[in-house]
Amino acid sequence: MRTTFYVLIALLLVSCGSKELTREKAAEIITKKYPKTIDWEVFTADPRHAARALETKLVDEGYIKVATTQSLGDAGQPLITFTGQGSQYLLPVTEKDKTYSIQRVKVGELHFKEIESIQPEGDGKAIVVYTVEHLHNTPFAALSHYKLEGVEKKKARFSLTDDGWKAEERE
């Protein structure tokens, strides 16, 4: 009888949950935001972007075509076009992007790696330091100025709400 009573008390205490943010809970919340696609804007009608694209191997490898000359009547038309092979890295664009001849391309992904530390701030708040890893870089990474390799540290602010711990949006 006493054993059953103690088991019930233990279950009640465990089910009430802790007010402390654990590494496991922080990781569970953060992993919902990953993997993240890293994109890059290609201004297809901009001669500078066309020149930069020519400096890469994207044309030789068959991902894009670059018009090196244009007639006066073609002014404002795209200098950079994407081939079937390159189209797998194209991301959706807005109407505004289309107006300015912008094509977004995938250059890589960020993946959650691990929780480094949790720094309680009191009043139901905590700062979580975690790492993300750059993975799955695409051939279009050559166009970007991003550092797309290795591990990167990030911070997230967490708040304890009536529904449990939540990451505050800061991006």
BELGI-V604215 format. One record per pair of residues at least 12 apart in sequence whose C-alpha atoms are under 10 Angstrom apart, sorted by sequence separation. I is the first residue (numbers start at 1). GAP is how many residues later the second one is. D is the distance in Angstrom with one decimal. If there is no record, write none. Layout:
((I & GAP & D) (I & GAP & D))
This chain:
((53 & 12 & 9.2) (54 & 12 & 7.3) (66 & 12 & 8.7) (67 & 12 & 4.9) (68 & 12 & 9.4) (91 & 12 & 7.5) (92 & 12 & 6.9) (93 & 12 & 9.5) (116 & 12 & 7.6) (117 & 12 & 5.2) (118 & 12 & 8.8) (136 & 12 & 9.4) (137 & 12 & 8.4) (156 & 12 & 7.2) (157 & 12 & 8.3) (53 & 13 & 7.7) (54 & 13 & 9.8) (66 & 13 & 5.5) (67 & 13 & 6.6) (90 & 13 & 7.2) (91 & 13 & 5.3) (92 & 13 & 8.6) (115 & 13 & 7.3) (116 & 13 & 5.3) (117 & 13 & 6.9) (134 & 13 & 8.9) (135 & 13 & 7.9) (136 & 13 & 9.7) (156 & 13 & 8.4) (157 & 13 & 8.4) (54 & 14 & 9.2) (65 & 14 & 8.0) (66 & 14 & 4.6) (67 & 14 & 8.4) (90 & 14 & 6.1) (91 & 14 & 5.4) (115 & 14 & 6.2) (116 & 14 & 4.9) (117 & 14 & 10.0) (134 & 14 & 5.8) (135 & 14 & 7.3) (156 & 14 & 8.0) (50 & 15 & 9.4) (51 & 15 & 8.6) (65 & 15 & 5.8) (66 & 15 & 6.5) (89 & 15 & 8.6) (90 & 15 & 4.6) (91 & 15 & 6.6) (114 & 15 & 9.0) (115 & 15 & 4.3) (116 & 15 & 6.9) (133 & 15 & 8.9) (134 & 15 & 5.2) (135 & 15 & 8.4) (155 & 15 & 9.9) (156 & 15 & 10.0) (50 & 16 & 6.4) (51 & 16 & 9.9) (64 & 16 & 6.7) (65 & 16 & 5.2) (66 & 16 & 8.9) (89 & 16 & 5.5) (90 & 16 & 6.4) (114 & 16 & 5.7) (115 & 16 & 6.5) (133 & 16 & 7.4) (134 & 16 & 5.8) (135 & 16 & 9.6) (49 & 17 & 9.9) (50 & 17 & 8.0) (51 & 17 & 8.6) (64 & 17 & 5.6) (65 & 17 & 6.3) (88 & 17 & 9.0) (89 & 17 & 5.2) (90 & 17 & 9.7) (113 & 17 & 7.5) (114 & 17 & 5.5) (115 & 17 & 9.4) (133 & 17 & 5.9) (134 & 17 & 6.5) (50 & 18 & 8.1) (63 & 18 & 8.8) (64 & 18 & 4.4) (65 & 18 & 7.0) (87 & 18 & 8.8) (88 & 18 & 8.9) (89 & 18 & 7.8) (112 & 18 & 8.0) (113 & 18 & 5.4) (114 & 18 & 7.3) (132 & 18 & 8.6) (133 & 18 & 4.5) (134 & 18 & 8.1) (47 & 19 & 9.8) (63 & 19 & 6.2) (64 & 19 & 5.3) (86 & 19 & 9.2) (89 & 19 & 9.6) (112 & 19 & 6.4) (113 & 19 & 5.0) (114 & 19 & 9.5) (132 & 19 & 5.7) (133 & 19 & 6.3) (47 & 20 & 9.5) (62 & 20 & 8.8) (63 & 20 & 5.4) (64 & 20 & 8.7) (111 & 20 & 8.7) (112 & 20 & 4.5) (113 & 20 & 6.2) (131 & 20 & 6.4) (132 & 20 & 5.4) (133 & 20 & 9.0) (47 & 21 & 8.9) (59 & 21 & 9.8) (62 & 21 & 6.8) (63 & 21 & 7.4) (64 & 21 & 8.2) (65 & 21 & 9.7) (80 & 21 & 9.8) (82 & 21 & 9.6) (110 & 21 & 9.9) (111 & 21 & 5.3) (112 & 21 & 6.4) (113 & 21 & 9.8) (131 & 21 & 5.5) (132 & 21 & 6.5) (44 & 22 & 9.1) (45 & 22 & 9.9) (47 & 22 & 9.9) (62 & 22 & 8.6) (63 & 22 & 5.4) (64 & 22 & 6.2) (79 & 22 & 9.9) (81 & 22 & 9.6) (110 & 22 & 6.1) (111 & 22 & 5.2) (112 & 22 & 9.2) (130 & 22 & 8.4) (131 & 22 & 4.5) (132 & 22 & 7.4) (59 & 23 & 9.5) (62 & 23 & 6.7) (63 & 23 & 4.0) (64 & 23 & 8.8) (78 & 23 & 7.1) (80 & 23 & 9.7) (109 & 23 & 9.8) (110 & 23 & 5.6) (111 & 23 & 6.5) (130 & 23 & 5.7) (131 & 23 & 5.9) (58 & 24 & 9.8) (59 & 24 & 9.5) (61 & 24 & 9.1) (62 & 24 & 7.3) (63 & 24 & 7.7) (76 & 24 & 9.5) (77 & 24 & 8.3) (78 & 24 & 9.5) (109 & 24 & 8.2) (110 & 24 & 4.8) (111 & 24 & 7.0) (129 & 24 & 6.9) (130 & 24 & 5.4) (131 & 24 & 8.6) (61 & 25 & 9.5) (63 & 25 & 9.4) (76 & 25 & 8.7) (109 & 25 & 5.8) (110 & 25 & 6.2) (111 & 25 & 9.6) (129 & 25 & 5.8) (130 & 25 & 6.3) (54 & 26 & 9.8) (63 & 26 & 9.3) (108 & 26 & 7.0) (109 & 26 & 5.4) (110 & 26 & 8.5) (128 & 26 & 8.3) (129 & 26 & 4.5) (130 & 26 & 8.0) (53 & 27 & 8.2) (59 & 27 & 9.9) (108 & 27 & 6.3) (109 & 27 & 5.9) (110 & 27 & 9.6) (128 & 27 & 5.6) (129 & 27 & 6.6) (50 & 28 & 9.3) (51 & 28 & 9.7) (58 & 28 & 8.6) (107 & 28 & 9.8) (108 & 28 & 5.3) (109 & 28 & 6.7) (127 & 28 & 6.7) (128 & 28 & 5.2) (129 & 28 & 9.0) (47 & 29 & 9.9) (50 & 29 & 6.3) (51 & 29 & 9.8) (107 & 29 & 8.2) (108 & 29 & 4.0) (109 & 29 & 9.0) (127 & 29 & 5.7) (128 & 29 & 6.3) (45 & 30 & 8.5) (46 & 30 & 8.2) (49 & 30 & 8.8) (50 & 30 & 6.2) (106 & 30 & 9.9) (107 & 30 & 5.6) (108 & 30 & 5.7) (126 & 30 & 8.4) (127 & 30 & 4.6) (128 & 30 & 7.3) (45 & 31 & 5.8) (46 & 31 & 9.2) (47 & 31 & 9.3) (49 & 31 & 8.3) (50 & 31 & 9.9) (106 & 31 & 8.3) (107 & 31 & 5.0) (108 & 31 & 9.0) (126 & 31 & 5.9) (127 & 31 & 6.2) (44 & 32 & 9.3) (45 & 32 & 5.7) (46 & 32 & 7.7) (47 & 32 & 7.1) (106 & 32 & 6.8) (107 & 32 & 7.1) (108 & 32 & 8.5) (125 & 32 & 7.2) (126 & 32 & 5.2) (127 & 32 & 9.0) (44 & 33 & 8.2) (45 & 33 & 4.1) (46 & 33 & 7.1) (47 & 33 & 9.1) (105 & 33 & 9.2) (106 & 33 & 9.0) (107 & 33 & 5.2) (108 & 33 & 6.9) (125 & 33 & 5.6) (126 & 33 & 6.6) (44 & 34 & 4.9) (45 & 34 & 5.1) (46 & 34 & 8.5) (106 & 34 & 7.0) (107 & 34 & 4.5) (124 & 34 & 8.1) (125 & 34 & 4.5) (126 & 34 & 8.6) (43 & 35 & 8.4) (44 & 35 & 5.7) (45 & 35 & 6.8) (105 & 35 & 7.1) (106 & 35 & 7.9) (107 & 35 & 8.2) (124 & 35 & 5.6) (125 & 35 & 6.3) (43 & 36 & 9.0) (44 & 36 & 4.8) (45 & 36 & 9.5) (105 & 36 & 9.1) (107 & 36 & 8.4) (121 & 36 & 9.7) (123 & 36 & 8.6) (124 & 36 & 4.8) (125 & 36 & 9.6) (43 & 37 & 8.1) (44 & 37 & 7.1) (107 & 37 & 7.6) (116 & 37 & 8.5) (118 & 37 & 9.7) (120 & 37 & 9.9) (121 & 37 & 9.7) (122 & 37 & 9.8) (123 & 37 & 8.4) (124 & 37 & 7.8) (42 & 38 & 8.5) (44 & 38 & 9.5) (105 & 38 & 9.8) (108 & 38 & 9.9) (110 & 38 & 8.9) (113 & 38 & 8.3) (115 & 38 & 9.6) (116 & 38 & 9.5) (117 & 38 & 9.6) (118 & 38 & 9.7) (119 & 38 & 9.6) (120 & 38 & 9.3) (121 & 38 & 9.8) (107 & 39 & 9.2) (109 & 39 & 8.6) (110 & 39 & 9.7) (112 & 39 & 9.6) (113 & 39 & 9.4) (114 & 39 & 9.7) (115 & 39 & 9.7) (116 & 39 & 9.7) (118 & 39 & 9.8) (126 & 39 & 9.6) (128 & 39 & 9.3) (108 & 40 & 7.2) (111 & 40 & 9.5) (112 & 40 & 9.8) (113 & 40 & 9.8) (115 & 40 & 9.8) (118 & 40 & 9.7) (124 & 40 & 10.0) (125 & 40 & 8.9) (127 & 40 & 9.5) (107 & 41 & 8.4) (108 & 41 & 9.5) (110 & 41 & 9.3) (124 & 41 & 8.6) (125 & 41 & 9.6) (126 & 41 & 9.5) (110 & 42 & 9.3) (125 & 42 & 9.8) (125 & 43 & 10.0) (89 & 49 & 7.6) (39 & 50 & 9.4) (40 & 50 & 9.9) (41 & 50 & 9.8) (89 & 50 & 8.9) (90 & 50 & 9.9) (39 & 51 & 9.2) (40 & 51 & 9.5) (89 & 51 & 8.0) (39 & 52 & 8.0) (41 & 52 & 9.7) (86 & 52 & 9.9) (86 & 53 & 8.8) (37 & 54 & 9.7) (43 & 54 & 9.1) (44 & 54 & 9.9) (46 & 54 & 9.6) (86 & 54 & 8.7) (42 & 55 & 10.0) (43 & 55 & 9.8) (45 & 55 & 8.2) (46 & 55 & 8.4) (41 & 56 & 9.1) (44 & 56 & 8.7) (45 & 56 & 6.0) (46 & 56 & 9.4) (43 & 57 & 7.5) (44 & 57 & 5.6) (45 & 57 & 8.1) (43 & 58 & 5.7) (44 & 58 & 6.0) (42 & 59 & 8.2) (43 & 59 & 4.6) (44 & 59 & 6.9) (41 & 60 & 9.8) (42 & 60 & 5.5) (43 & 60 & 6.5) (41 & 61 & 6.2) (42 & 61 & 5.2) (43 & 61 & 8.7) (40 & 62 & 9.7) (41 & 62 & 5.8) (42 & 62 & 6.1) (40 & 63 & 8.3) (41 & 63 & 4.6) (42 & 63 & 7.2) (39 & 64 & 9.9) (40 & 64 & 5.5) (41 & 64 & 6.5) (39 & 65 & 6.2) (40 & 65 & 5.4) (41 & 65 & 9.1) (38 & 66 & 9.9) (39 & 66 & 5.4) (40 & 66 & 6.5) (41 & 66 & 10.0) (38 & 67 & 8.5) (39 & 67 & 4.5) (40 & 67 & 6.6) (37 & 68 & 9.7) (38 & 68 & 5.9) (39 & 68 & 5.4) (40 & 68 & 9.5) (37 & 69 & 6.6) (38 & 69 & 5.7) (39 & 69 & 7.2) (37 & 70 & 7.7) (38 & 70 & 5.2) (39 & 70 & 8.7) (37 & 71 & 6.1) (38 & 71 & 5.4) (36 & 72 & 8.5) (37 & 72 & 4.6) (38 & 72 & 7.1) (35 & 73 & 10.0) (36 & 73 & 5.4) (37 & 73 & 6.5) (35 & 74 & 6.3) (36 & 74 & 5.1) (37 & 74 & 9.2) (34 & 75 & 8.8) (35 & 75 & 5.4) (36 & 75 & 6.7) (34 & 76 & 6.9) (35 & 76 & 4.6) (36 & 76 & 9.1) (63 & 76 & 8.2) (64 & 76 & 9.8) (33 & 77 & 9.9) (34 & 77 & 5.6) (35 & 77 & 6.9) (63 & 77 & 8.7) (33 & 78 & 9.1) (34 & 78 & 6.0) (61 & 78 & 9.1) (33 & 79 & 8.5) (34 & 79 & 9.8) (31 & 80 & 8.3) (32 & 80 & 9.3) (31 & 81 & 6.1) (58 & 81 & 7.0) (30 & 82 & 7.6) (31 & 82 & 8.9) (57 & 82 & 8.4) (58 & 82 & 7.4) (31 & 83 & 9.5) (56 & 83 & 9.2) (57 & 83 & 9.5) (30 & 84 & 9.6) (56 & 84 & 9.0) (58 & 84 & 8.4) (27 & 85 & 8.5) (30 & 85 & 9.3) (56 & 85 & 9.9) (57 & 85 & 8.3) (58 & 85 & 9.2) (27 & 86 & 9.1) (56 & 86 & 6.5) (27 & 87 & 7.2) (53 & 87 & 9.2) (55 & 87 & 9.2) (56 & 87 & 7.4) (26 & 88 & 9.8) (27 & 88 & 6.5) (55 & 88 & 9.1) (26 & 89 & 7.6) (53 & 89 & 8.4) (54 & 89 & 9.9) (24 & 90 & 9.9) (52 & 90 & 9.3) (53 & 90 & 6.6) (23 & 91 & 9.0) (24 & 91 & 8.6) (26 & 91 & 10.0) (52 & 91 & 7.1) (23 & 92 & 6.4) (26 & 92 & 8.6) (52 & 92 & 9.9) (22 & 93 & 9.9) (23 & 93 & 8.7) (23 & 94 & 7.9) (49 & 94 & 8.6) (22 & 95 & 9.9) (23 & 95 & 7.4) (22 & 96 & 8.0) (36 & 96 & 10.0) (38 & 96 & 9.3) (21 & 97 & 7.8) (35 & 97 & 9.2) (21 & 98 & 9.4) (30 & 98 & 9.6) (34 & 98 & 9.0) (35 & 98 & 9.6) (36 & 98 & 9.7) (37 & 98 & 9.9) (42 & 98 & 9.7) (21 & 99 & 8.2) (35 & 99 & 9.7) (37 & 99 & 9.7) (38 & 99 & 9.0) (20 & 100 & 8.4) (30 & 100 & 8.9) (35 & 100 & 9.4) (37 & 100 & 9.9) (40 & 100 & 8.2) (27 & 101 & 9.5) (39 & 101 & 9.2) (40 & 101 & 8.2) (42 & 101 & 8.3) (26 & 102 & 7.5) (39 & 102 & 8.9) (41 & 102 & 9.2) (42 & 102 & 9.3) (21 & 103 & 9.1) (26 & 103 & 9.8) (27 & 103 & 8.6) (38 & 103 & 9.4) (40 & 103 & 7.9) (41 & 103 & 8.6) (20 & 104 & 8.5) (21 & 104 & 9.0) (26 & 104 & 9.3) (40 & 104 & 6.4) (19 & 105 & 7.8) (20 & 105 & 9.7) (21 & 105 & 7.7) (23 & 105 & 8.8) (39 & 105 & 8.7) (40 & 105 & 9.1) (20 & 106 & 9.3) (21 & 106 & 9.9) (40 & 106 & 9.2) (21 & 107 & 9.3) (23 & 107 & 9.9) (39 & 107 & 9.9) (38 & 108 & 9.3) (38 & 110 & 9.1) (30 & 126 & 8.6) (29 & 129 & 9.7) (26 & 130 & 9.5) (26 & 132 & 8.4) (29 & 136 & 8.4) (30 & 136 & 9.5) (21 & 137 & 8.6) (29 & 137 & 7.3) (30 & 137 & 7.6) (21 & 138 & 9.3) (29 & 138 & 7.1) (21 & 139 & 8.5) (25 & 139 & 9.8) (26 & 139 & 8.1) (20 & 140 & 9.0) (25 & 140 & 8.0) (26 & 140 & 8.7) (19 & 141 & 7.7) (25 & 141 & 9.8) (26 & 141 & 8.4) (21 & 143 & 9.4) (22 & 143 & 9.9) (21 & 144 & 7.2) (19 & 145 & 8.4) (20 & 145 & 9.1) (18 & 146 & 9.6) (19 & 146 & 8.7) (17 & 147 & 9.3))
